[in-house]
Amino acid sequence: MAKAVSKVVSRAPVKRQKRQAALNDADAGLDLLLEPLRETRKEPRVPARRSRREEAPAEDASLTDRAYRILEELIATLQLPPGAVLSELTLSDRLKIGRTPIREALQRLARDGLVVVLPRRGVLVSDINLRTQLRLLEVRRVLEVLMAGLAAERATSEERDAFAEIAGSMRQAAEVEDDLAFMRLDRRFNLLMAQASRNEFAVRSMGLMNALSRRFWYQHYREVADLPLAARLHAEVAEAVARRDRKGAETAASNLVDYIEDFARKTLDA
């Protein structure tokens, strides 16, 4: 009995150390939560003699992330338009990625609202709906302001430098009205904002909205958008975060959402 107690006591510090290490890793790896609603998968225990197979899950996850990023951009930029029917086999051939990562990427896109899985019909790119976009913006306003304020307080020096760099690039995109550069910078801005805010619950909620918002923008910006203004408003948020100005970041984020909402309403007359 004494030996059993001794073993339990001796294991307790080890468990605490592992738990603390996991918490540290979780904090350091907040950027892993930037992809919306990513599911955490438990890896099976594999005997040491099968160590080569341990690399497979990590490789699959990397391919799924790559497939997701490519498909999200194709959908957001309307290269895969609303109503398009998506085939795992066709996408696998096009992206040169296996069907399993493609299938998992499509499942994540379905959770984001970018595709719809219909029984016996396959996977379709979802429609773009103004009413849905306006309801989305009601929630996005709260989250944008919250995350901008948190990022201004919590961003590391490296992250503040990255925000400053994005702000400069945004202003350059505004000068030449480079829409594709703006779209890609906007995605980097959103990812960095999510990472710097260090609130995984806000990140998950915002993750559901970013791709839908980008696609809505891309569909209508040629008719009603003021791309230089949009880029400058993003730059002002990034600059406020870079200088650790919480109030300024929150005000700039609110101004940005004001513009986005005004843009959405103008599409009615486009």
Residue, then its C-alpha position, 0 to 999 in steps of 0.5 A: m500500500a505504501k508503494a502504491v501511495s508513493k507511486v501516485v505522489s511521484r507521478a503528481p509533479v509529472k502530471r502538473q508539469k505536462r499540464q503546464a507544458a500543454l497550457n504553454d503550448a496552447d498559448a504559443g499556438l493560438d494561431l492554430l485557431l485562426e482557421p475557423l472551427r478547426e476540430t482537434r483530433k486525438e492521434p492514436r498511440v502508435p508503437a515505436r517500431r511504427s514511427r514512420r506512420e506517426e508523420a502521416p496525421a501531421e502530413d494530412a493536416s498540413l495538406t488539409d490546411r493547404a486545400y482549405r486555403i486554396l479553396e477558400e480563396l477560389i470561392a472568395t474570389l468567385q473563381l468557384p462561383p455560387g451554385a458551382v458543383l464541387s467534385e472531390l475527384t476534380l478538385s483533387d486533380r486540380l490541386k494535386i492533393g489527395r481526396t481525403p484532405i480535400r474532403e476534410a477541407l470541404q467539411r470545414l468550408a461547409r461549417d464556414g457557410l461557403v459550401v452546402v452539402l446536399p444529399r445525393r446532389g453533392v457539394l455546392v458553393s453557397d449563394i450570396n445573400l444580402r440579408t445574411q450579410l447584414r445579420l453577420l455585420e451585427v455580430r462582426r461589429v462587436l467582435e471587430v472592436l473587441m479584438a482590435g482593443l485586445a490586440a492593441e494590449r496583447a500584441t508582442s513586439e514582433e506582432r506590432d511590427a507585422f501590423a505596421e508592415i501590413a498598414g504600409s502595404m495596405r496604403q500602397a495597395a490603396e494608391v494603386e487600387d490593387d484589389l488582389a493585393f488588398m484581398r490577400l493583405d486583408r486575410r493576413f490582417n485578419l489572421l494576425m488580429a486573431q493571433a494577437s487578440r489571444n482570445e480563442f472564443a472571439v477567434r472562432s466566432m470571427g473565423l466563421m465570418n471572414a471568408l463570407s465577408r471577403r466573398f461578398w466584398y469581391q462580388h460587389y466591390r467593382e460596382v460600389a466599393d471605394l477600395p482606397l478608402a477600405a484599405r486606408l481604414h484597415a491601415e488605421v486599425a493596424e497602425a493603432v494596434a502597432r502603437r498599442d493604442r487600445k482606444g484608437a484601435e477600437t475607434a478605427a475598427s468601428n469606423l471600418v465596420d461602418y464602411i463595410e455596412d454602408f458598402a453592403r447596403k449600397t449593393l441594393d442599388a448596384 
